[in-house]
Amino acid sequence: MRVMPKQLKVLFVAAVILVLGLSAQGTVASWRVNNEIDAGAMTTGSLKLMLASGGQSSATLNFSQLEESNILPGKFAQAPLEVLNTGSVDLSYNLADAVSAPANATAADRSLAEQSLLSIYTGMNPQDCAADAALTGQLLYSGPLGTGAKFGQNRVLAAGPGASSAESLCVRVALPSNASQQASGGKLSLVLRFVGQQS
């Protein structure tokens, strides 16, 4: 959403009340002063947090690279995800939650989601991430899927375009080697939700 610059006129009202008592009957005088000042133009910027993966960018993105993977106990699947600020003001963002939301979830789907472990790193080369290389860079989140998944602190992206207006993440989903057989045949449809605010 973009808010266009607006002229802002402020009516400044100063009220002065003076009470004079000069005789037994009393006299009252009252003055009121109004003055209009021009506060100048007030402009606001735009906040726009975008996601990019697999050549697509959007405010909401189907992260299909992980959906096409088969994960066996003790194995993982990972893919790069780029977070961009395409607005006109700096913003800070964070992971709000990470859940699995397959259509018509079965008991195996729910078991797989409960046992899966999510890791998100920044500072890793996207090509290395796509090639399933060992995770490097800064760990932002490591833990189970759920509504409590979030980074330890907000990430700041400068207003775009520019190198500091984007951040490449490497997203990994792993299944522990001791995963229960209840997850066998389950499907994982990873949904990552991010929130941003002006920094």
C-alpha atoms as an extended CHARMM CRD file, in Angstrom:
* protein
*
       199  EXT
         1         1  MET       CA              0.0000000000        0.0000000000        0.0000000000  PROA      1               0.0000000000
         2         2  ARG       CA              1.3690000000        3.3890000000       -0.8970000000  PROA      2               0.0000000000
         3         3  VAL       CA              0.2250000000        6.5620000000        0.8290000000  PROA      3               0.0000000000
         4         4  MET       CA              0.6390000000        9.6920000000       -1.3020000000  PROA      4               0.0000000000
         5         5  PRO       CA              2.0420000000       12.8900000000        0.2630000000  PROA      5               0.0000000000
         6         6  LYS       CA             -0.6250000000       15.0770000000        1.8350000000  PROA      6               0.0000000000
         7         7  GLN       CA             -0.5640000000       18.7210000000        2.8570000000  PROA      7               0.0000000000
         8         8  LEU       CA             -1.1920000000       18.9990000000        6.5490000000  PROA      8               0.0000000000
         9         9  LYS       CA             -2.6640000000       22.2650000000        7.8820000000  PROA      9               0.0000000000
        10        10  VAL       CA             -2.7400000000       22.6150000000       11.6200000000  PROA      10              0.0000000000
        11        11  LEU       CA             -5.1150000000       25.0500000000       13.2730000000  PROA      11              0.0000000000
        12        12  PHE       CA             -3.3010000000       26.3400000000       16.3050000000  PROA      12              0.0000000000
        13        13  VAL       CA             -5.6910000000       27.7880000000       18.8560000000  PROA      13              0.0000000000
        14        14  ALA       CA             -4.4200000000       29.7830000000       21.7860000000  PROA      14              0.0000000000
        15        15  ALA       CA             -7.0440000000       30.8570000000       24.2670000000  PROA      15              0.0000000000
        16        16  VAL       CA             -6.2950000000       33.5110000000       26.8250000000  PROA      16              0.0000000000
        17        17  ILE       CA             -8.8790000000       34.3660000000       29.4750000000  PROA      17              0.0000000000
        18        18  LEU       CA             -8.3590000000       37.4040000000       31.6330000000  PROA      18              0.0000000000
        19        19  VAL       CA            -10.6310000000       38.1890000000       34.5690000000  PROA      19              0.0000000000
        20        20  LEU       CA            -10.5890000000       41.7190000000       36.0310000000  PROA      20              0.0000000000
        21        21  GLY       CA            -12.4420000000       42.7390000000       39.1990000000  PROA      21              0.0000000000
        22        22  LEU       CA            -12.5160000000       46.5420000000       39.3030000000  PROA      22              0.0000000000
        23        23  SER       CA            -15.6690000000       47.4480000000       41.1850000000  PROA      23              0.0000000000
        24        24  ALA       CA            -18.2610000000       45.9860000000       43.4150000000  PROA      24              0.0000000000
        25        25  GLN       CA            -20.2810000000       45.0840000000       40.3300000000  PROA      25              0.0000000000
        26        26  GLY       CA            -17.2550000000       43.3990000000       38.6890000000  PROA      26              0.0000000000
        27        27  THR       CA            -15.9830000000       43.5810000000       35.1360000000  PROA      27              0.0000000000
        28        28  VAL       CA            -14.9780000000       40.6200000000       33.0600000000  PROA      28              0.0000000000
        29        29  ALA       CA            -12.8700000000       40.7680000000       29.8830000000  PROA      29              0.0000000000
        30        30  SER       CA            -12.1010000000       37.7800000000       27.6610000000  PROA      30              0.0000000000
        31        31  TRP       CA             -9.7860000000       37.4540000000       24.6570000000  PROA      31              0.0000000000
        32        32  ARG       CA             -9.4310000000       34.5520000000       22.2580000000  PROA      32              0.0000000000
        33        33  VAL       CA             -6.6180000000       34.3820000000       19.6770000000  PROA      33              0.0000000000
        34        34  ASN       CA             -6.6500000000       32.0000000000       16.6840000000  PROA      34              0.0000000000
        35        35  ASN       CA             -3.6900000000       31.5280000000       14.4110000000  PROA      35              0.0000000000
        36        36  GLU       CA             -3.1770000000       29.0710000000       11.5310000000  PROA      36              0.0000000000
        37        37  ILE       CA              0.2700000000       27.6860000000       10.8500000000  PROA      37              0.0000000000
        38        38  ASP       CA              1.4610000000       25.6640000000        7.8700000000  PROA      38              0.0000000000
        39        39  ALA       CA              3.1690000000       22.4680000000        8.9730000000  PROA      39              0.0000000000
        40        40  GLY       CA              4.4320000000       21.8230000000        5.4430000000  PROA      40              0.0000000000
        41        41  ALA       CA              4.1170000000       18.6170000000        3.4760000000  PROA      41              0.0000000000
        42        42  MET       CA              3.9110000000       15.3680000000        5.3890000000  PROA      42              0.0000000000
        43        43  THR       CA              4.8540000000       12.2230000000        3.5180000000  PROA      43              0.0000000000
        44        44  THR       CA              4.7970000000        8.5840000000        4.5000000000  PROA      44              0.0000000000
        45        45  GLY       CA              6.6660000000        5.7070000000        2.9350000000  PROA      45              0.0000000000
        46        46  SER       CA              5.5710000000        2.2730000000        1.8850000000  PROA      46              0.0000000000
        47        47  LEU       CA              6.3660000000       -1.0590000000        3.5210000000  PROA      47              0.0000000000
        48        48  LYS       CA              6.4980000000       -4.0650000000        1.2290000000  PROA      48              0.0000000000
        49        49  LEU       CA              7.9610000000       -7.4110000000        2.2680000000  PROA      49              0.0000000000
        50        50  MET       CA              8.3830000000       -9.8670000000       -0.6090000000  PROA      50              0.0000000000
        51        51  LEU       CA              9.5650000000      -13.4760000000       -0.8660000000  PROA      51              0.0000000000
        52        52  ALA       CA             11.4230000000      -14.9930000000       -3.8000000000  PROA      52              0.0000000000
        53        53  SER       CA             12.1890000000      -18.6150000000       -4.6590000000  PROA      53              0.0000000000
        54        54  GLY       CA             12.5620000000      -20.6070000000       -7.8520000000  PROA      54              0.0000000000
        55        55  GLY       CA             12.4090000000      -17.5030000000      -10.0540000000  PROA      55              0.0000000000
        56        56  GLN       CA              9.1100000000      -16.3120000000       -8.5470000000  PROA      56              0.0000000000
        57        57  SER       CA              8.5550000000      -13.4040000000       -6.1800000000  PROA      57              0.0000000000
        58        58  SER       CA              5.3950000000      -12.5040000000       -4.3360000000  PROA      58              0.0000000000
        59        59  ALA       CA              4.0530000000      -11.2890000000       -1.0120000000  PROA      59              0.0000000000
        60        60  THR       CA              2.9050000000      -14.8810000000       -0.4590000000  PROA      60              0.0000000000
        61        61  LEU       CA              4.7980000000      -17.6900000000       -2.0920000000  PROA      61              0.0000000000
        62        62  ASN       CA              4.1990000000      -21.3960000000       -2.5590000000  PROA      62              0.0000000000
        63        63  PHE       CA              7.5230000000      -22.8320000000       -1.3880000000  PROA      63              0.0000000000
        64        64  SER       CA              7.3050000000      -25.8310000000       -3.7150000000  PROA      64              0.0000000000
        65        65  GLN       CA             11.0180000000      -26.7600000000       -3.7360000000  PROA      65              0.0000000000
        66        66  LEU       CA             10.6310000000      -28.5880000000       -0.4350000000  PROA      66              0.0000000000
        67        67  GLU       CA              7.2900000000      -30.1690000000       -1.3220000000  PROA      67              0.0000000000
        68        68  GLU       CA              8.9120000000      -32.1230000000       -4.1690000000  PROA      68              0.0000000000
        69        69  SER       CA             11.4310000000      -33.7840000000       -1.8420000000  PROA      69              0.0000000000
        70        70  ASN       CA             11.2440000000      -37.1940000000       -0.1840000000  PROA      70              0.0000000000
        71        71  ILE       CA             12.5490000000      -37.1180000000        3.3720000000  PROA      71              0.0000000000
        72        72  LEU       CA             13.5830000000      -40.3490000000        5.0340000000  PROA      72              0.0000000000
        73        73  PRO       CA             14.4600000000      -40.7150000000        8.7270000000  PROA      73              0.0000000000
        74        74  GLY       CA             17.8860000000      -39.1990000000        9.3230000000  PROA      74              0.0000000000
        75        75  LYS       CA             17.6890000000      -37.1630000000        6.0750000000  PROA      75              0.0000000000
        76        76  PHE       CA             16.7290000000      -33.6130000000        5.1340000000  PROA      76              0.0000000000
        77        77  ALA       CA             15.5520000000      -31.3640000000        2.3170000000  PROA      77              0.0000000000
        78        78  GLN       CA             16.5890000000      -27.7400000000        1.9520000000  PROA      78              0.0000000000
        79        79  ALA       CA             16.0590000000      -24.8280000000       -0.4220000000  PROA      79              0.0000000000
        80        80  PRO       CA             16.9770000000      -21.1350000000       -0.6270000000  PROA      80              0.0000000000
        81        81  LEU       CA             14.4500000000      -18.4070000000        0.0460000000  PROA      81              0.0000000000
        82        82  GLU       CA             15.0670000000      -14.7010000000       -0.5210000000  PROA      82              0.0000000000
        83        83  VAL       CA             13.3620000000      -12.0470000000        1.6160000000  PROA      83              0.0000000000
        84        84  LEU       CA             13.1880000000       -8.5920000000        0.0210000000  PROA      84              0.0000000000
        85        85  ASN       CA             12.1640000000       -5.1070000000        1.0530000000  PROA      85              0.0000000000
        86        86  THR       CA             10.7120000000       -3.4710000000       -2.0590000000  PROA      86              0.0000000000
        87        87  GLY       CA              9.2180000000       -0.5440000000       -0.1350000000  PROA      87              0.0000000000
        88        88  SER       CA             10.5430000000        2.9700000000        0.3740000000  PROA      88              0.0000000000
        89        89  VAL       CA             11.4080000000        2.7610000000        4.1030000000  PROA      89              0.0000000000
        90        90  ASP       CA             13.6480000000        0.4430000000        6.1080000000  PROA      90              0.0000000000
        91        91  LEU       CA             11.8440000000       -2.4570000000        7.7360000000  PROA      91              0.0000000000
        92        92  SER       CA             12.4910000000       -5.1380000000       10.2850000000  PROA      92              0.0000000000
        93        93  TYR       CA             10.9900000000       -8.5830000000        9.8360000000  PROA      93              0.0000000000
        94        94  ASN       CA             10.6980000000      -11.8200000000       11.7120000000  PROA      94              0.0000000000
        95        95  LEU       CA              9.3750000000      -15.3140000000       11.2910000000  PROA      95              0.0000000000
        96        96  ALA       CA              5.8530000000      -15.3840000000       12.7630000000  PROA      96              0.0000000000
        97        97  ASP       CA              5.2910000000      -19.1300000000       12.5300000000  PROA      97              0.0000000000
        98        98  ALA       CA              6.1740000000      -22.2340000000       10.5260000000  PROA      98              0.0000000000
        99        99  VAL       CA              3.5260000000      -24.8980000000       10.0460000000  PROA      99              0.0000000000
       100       100  SER       CA              2.6350000000      -27.7480000000        7.7510000000  PROA      100             0.0000000000
       101       101  ALA       CA             -0.7090000000      -27.2700000000        6.0390000000  PROA      101             0.0000000000
       102       102  PRO       CA             -1.4220000000      -30.0690000000        3.5560000000  PROA      102             0.0000000000
       103       103  ALA       CA             -4.9480000000      -30.2700000000        2.1870000000  PROA      103             0.0000000000
       104       104  ASN       CA             -7.0360000000      -32.8510000000        4.0780000000  PROA      104             0.0000000000
       105       105  ALA       CA             -4.2600000000      -33.7130000000        6.5510000000  PROA      105             0.0000000000
       106       106  THR       CA             -4.0800000000      -37.3630000000        7.5900000000  PROA      106             0.0000000000
       107       107  ALA       CA             -2.7680000000      -38.8000000000       10.8460000000  PROA      107             0.0000000000
       108       108  ALA       CA              0.5400000000      -39.5600000000        9.0600000000  PROA      108             0.0000000000
       109       109  ASP       CA              0.7300000000      -35.9160000000        7.8460000000  PROA      109             0.0000000000
       110       110  ARG       CA              0.2360000000      -34.6210000000       11.3830000000  PROA      110             0.0000000000
       111       111  SER       CA              2.8080000000      -37.0670000000       12.7960000000  PROA      111             0.0000000000
       112       112  LEU       CA              5.3500000000      -36.0150000000       10.1650000000  PROA      112             0.0000000000
       113       113  ALA       CA              4.7990000000      -32.3310000000       10.9970000000  PROA      113             0.0000000000
       114       114  GLU       CA              5.1890000000      -33.0150000000       14.7340000000  PROA      114             0.0000000000
       115       115  GLN       CA              8.4850000000      -34.8660000000       14.2290000000  PROA      115             0.0000000000
       116       116  SER       CA             10.0580000000      -32.5740000000       11.6210000000  PROA      116             0.0000000000
       117       117  LEU       CA             12.8000000000      -30.1620000000       12.6070000000  PROA      117             0.0000000000
       118       118  LEU       CA             13.2280000000      -26.7890000000       10.8860000000  PROA      118             0.0000000000
       119       119  SER       CA             16.5020000000      -24.8880000000       10.5220000000  PROA      119             0.0000000000
       120       120  ILE       CA             16.8290000000      -21.4610000000        8.9110000000  PROA      120             0.0000000000
       121       121  TYR       CA             20.2210000000      -19.8870000000        8.2210000000  PROA      121             0.0000000000
       122       122  THR       CA             21.2730000000      -16.6060000000        6.6460000000  PROA      122             0.0000000000
       123       123  GLY       CA             24.5760000000      -15.8170000000        4.9380000000  PROA      123             0.0000000000
       124       124  MET       CA             24.7600000000      -19.0430000000        2.9310000000  PROA      124             0.0000000000
       125       125  ASN       CA             25.2560000000      -19.0450000000       -0.8160000000  PROA      125             0.0000000000
       126       126  PRO       CA             21.8580000000      -19.8720000000       -2.4130000000  PROA      126             0.0000000000
       127       127  GLN       CA             23.4630000000      -22.2920000000       -4.8880000000  PROA      127             0.0000000000
       128       128  ASP       CA             25.1150000000      -24.2100000000       -2.0480000000  PROA      128             0.0000000000
       129       129  CYS       CA             21.8020000000      -24.3390000000       -0.2190000000  PROA      129             0.0000000000
       130       130  ALA       CA             20.0380000000      -25.6890000000       -3.3160000000  PROA      130             0.0000000000
       131       131  ALA       CA             22.7840000000      -28.3100000000       -3.7080000000  PROA      131             0.0000000000
       132       132  ASP       CA             22.1620000000      -29.6310000000       -0.1730000000  PROA      132             0.0000000000
       133       133  ALA       CA             25.5650000000      -28.4480000000        1.0690000000  PROA      133             0.0000000000
       134       134  ALA       CA             26.2910000000      -28.2900000000        4.8100000000  PROA      134             0.0000000000
       135       135  LEU       CA             24.6030000000      -25.3440000000        6.4920000000  PROA      135             0.0000000000
       136       136  THR       CA             26.8280000000      -22.3110000000        7.0290000000  PROA      136             0.0000000000
       137       137  GLY       CA             26.2970000000      -18.7090000000        8.0750000000  PROA      137             0.0000000000
       138       138  GLN       CA             24.1860000000      -17.4780000000       10.9550000000  PROA      138             0.0000000000
       139       139  LEU       CA             21.5360000000      -19.6870000000       12.5150000000  PROA      139             0.0000000000
       140       140  LEU       CA             18.2350000000      -17.7810000000       12.8330000000  PROA      140             0.0000000000
       141       141  TYR       CA             15.9350000000      -20.6070000000       13.9370000000  PROA      141             0.0000000000
       142       142  SER       CA             16.2740000000      -24.2620000000       14.8550000000  PROA      142             0.0000000000
       143       143  GLY       CA             13.4150000000      -26.2450000000       16.2940000000  PROA      143             0.0000000000
       144       144  PRO       CA             10.0390000000      -27.8330000000       15.6660000000  PROA      144             0.0000000000
       145       145  LEU       CA              7.3410000000      -26.5730000000       13.3590000000  PROA      145             0.0000000000
       146       146  GLY       CA              4.6320000000      -24.5780000000       15.0880000000  PROA      146             0.0000000000
       147       147  THR       CA              3.2140000000      -21.2190000000       15.9300000000  PROA      147             0.0000000000
       148       148  GLY       CA              6.1020000000      -20.5460000000       18.3250000000  PROA      148             0.0000000000
       149       149  ALA       CA              8.7310000000      -20.6240000000       15.5750000000  PROA      149             0.0000000000
       150       150  LYS       CA             10.4340000000      -17.2480000000       15.3320000000  PROA      150             0.0000000000
       151       151  PHE       CA             13.9000000000      -15.7220000000       15.0660000000  PROA      151             0.0000000000
       152       152  GLY       CA             15.7240000000      -14.7010000000       18.2330000000  PROA      152             0.0000000000
       153       153  GLN       CA             15.6620000000      -11.0950000000       17.0650000000  PROA      153             0.0000000000
       154       154  ASN       CA             14.2420000000       -9.0830000000       14.1880000000  PROA      154             0.0000000000
       155       155  ARG       CA             16.1560000000       -8.8410000000       10.9120000000  PROA      155             0.0000000000
       156       156  VAL       CA             16.5540000000       -5.3920000000        9.2890000000  PROA      156             0.0000000000
       157       157  LEU       CA             16.2970000000       -4.7730000000        5.5490000000  PROA      157             0.0000000000
       158       158  ALA       CA             17.0710000000       -1.3710000000        4.0450000000  PROA      158             0.0000000000
       159       159  ALA       CA             14.6540000000        0.2500000000        1.6170000000  PROA      159             0.0000000000
       160       160  GLY       CA             15.1430000000       -1.2490000000       -1.8510000000  PROA      160             0.0000000000
       161       161  PRO       CA             16.7370000000       -1.5640000000       -4.2600000000  PROA      161             0.0000000000
       162       162  GLY       CA             20.2390000000       -2.4890000000       -3.1070000000  PROA      162             0.0000000000
       163       163  ALA       CA             22.2760000000       -5.2670000000       -1.5700000000  PROA      163             0.0000000000
       164       164  SER       CA             21.0780000000       -4.4930000000        1.9690000000  PROA      164             0.0000000000
       165       165  SER       CA             17.4110000000       -4.6300000000        0.9020000000  PROA      165             0.0000000000
       166       166  ALA       CA             17.4550000000       -8.4250000000        0.4770000000  PROA      166             0.0000000000
       167       167  GLU       CA             18.5050000000      -11.3960000000        2.5620000000  PROA      167             0.0000000000
       168       168  SER       CA             18.9960000000      -14.9490000000        1.3700000000  PROA      168             0.0000000000
       169       169  LEU       CA             17.8450000000      -17.6640000000        3.7340000000  PROA      169             0.0000000000
       170       170  CYS       CA             18.5190000000      -21.3870000000        3.5870000000  PROA      170             0.0000000000
       171       171  VAL       CA             15.5180000000      -23.3550000000        4.8490000000  PROA      171             0.0000000000
       172       172  ARG       CA             16.0500000000      -26.9820000000        5.9020000000  PROA      172             0.0000000000
       173       173  VAL       CA             13.4940000000      -29.5380000000        7.0670000000  PROA      173             0.0000000000
       174       174  ALA       CA             14.9490000000      -32.6800000000        8.6470000000  PROA      174             0.0000000000
       175       175  LEU       CA             13.4660000000      -35.8750000000       10.0230000000  PROA      175             0.0000000000
       176       176  PRO       CA             15.2770000000      -37.4430000000       12.9980000000  PROA      176             0.0000000000
       177       177  SER       CA             16.7150000000      -40.9170000000       12.4660000000  PROA      177             0.0000000000
       178       178  ASN       CA             14.5070000000      -42.2380000000       15.2890000000  PROA      178             0.0000000000
       179       179  ALA       CA             11.2940000000      -40.8710000000       13.7370000000  PROA      179             0.0000000000
       180       180  SER       CA              8.1750000000      -42.8700000000       14.4860000000  PROA      180             0.0000000000
       181       181  GLN       CA              6.6560000000      -45.1210000000       11.8350000000  PROA      181             0.0000000000
       182       182  GLN       CA              3.4080000000      -43.1800000000       12.3270000000  PROA      182             0.0000000000
       183       183  ALA       CA              4.8510000000      -40.5330000000        9.9970000000  PROA      183             0.0000000000
       184       184  SER       CA              5.3650000000      -43.0760000000        7.1950000000  PROA      184             0.0000000000
       185       185  GLY       CA              3.7010000000      -41.8610000000        4.0020000000  PROA      185             0.0000000000
       186       186  GLY       CA              2.9570000000      -38.4400000000        5.5100000000  PROA      186             0.0000000000
       187       187  LYS       CA              3.0580000000      -35.2490000000        3.4490000000  PROA      187             0.0000000000
       188       188  LEU       CA              4.6150000000      -32.0090000000        4.5950000000  PROA      188             0.0000000000
       189       189  SER       CA              3.4220000000      -28.7370000000        3.0840000000  PROA      189             0.0000000000
       190       190  LEU       CA              5.6220000000      -26.1040000000        4.7190000000  PROA      190             0.0000000000
       191       191  VAL       CA              4.0900000000      -22.6670000000        5.2780000000  PROA      191             0.0000000000
       192       192  LEU       CA              6.4120000000      -19.9570000000        6.5820000000  PROA      192             0.0000000000
       193       193  ARG       CA              4.7700000000      -16.7060000000        7.6610000000  PROA      193             0.0000000000
       194       194  PHE       CA              6.8250000000      -13.5560000000        8.0590000000  PROA      194             0.0000000000
       195       195  VAL       CA              5.8190000000      -10.2230000000        9.5590000000  PROA      195             0.0000000000
       196       196  GLY       CA              7.4450000000       -6.8600000000        8.9150000000  PROA      196             0.0000000000
       197       197  GLN       CA              7.2630000000       -3.3960000000       10.4440000000  PROA      197             0.0000000000
       198       198  GLN       CA              8.9920000000       -0.0880000000        9.9490000000  PROA      198             0.0000000000
       199       199  SER       CA             12.3510000000       -0.1060000000       11.7120000000  PROA      199             0.0000000000
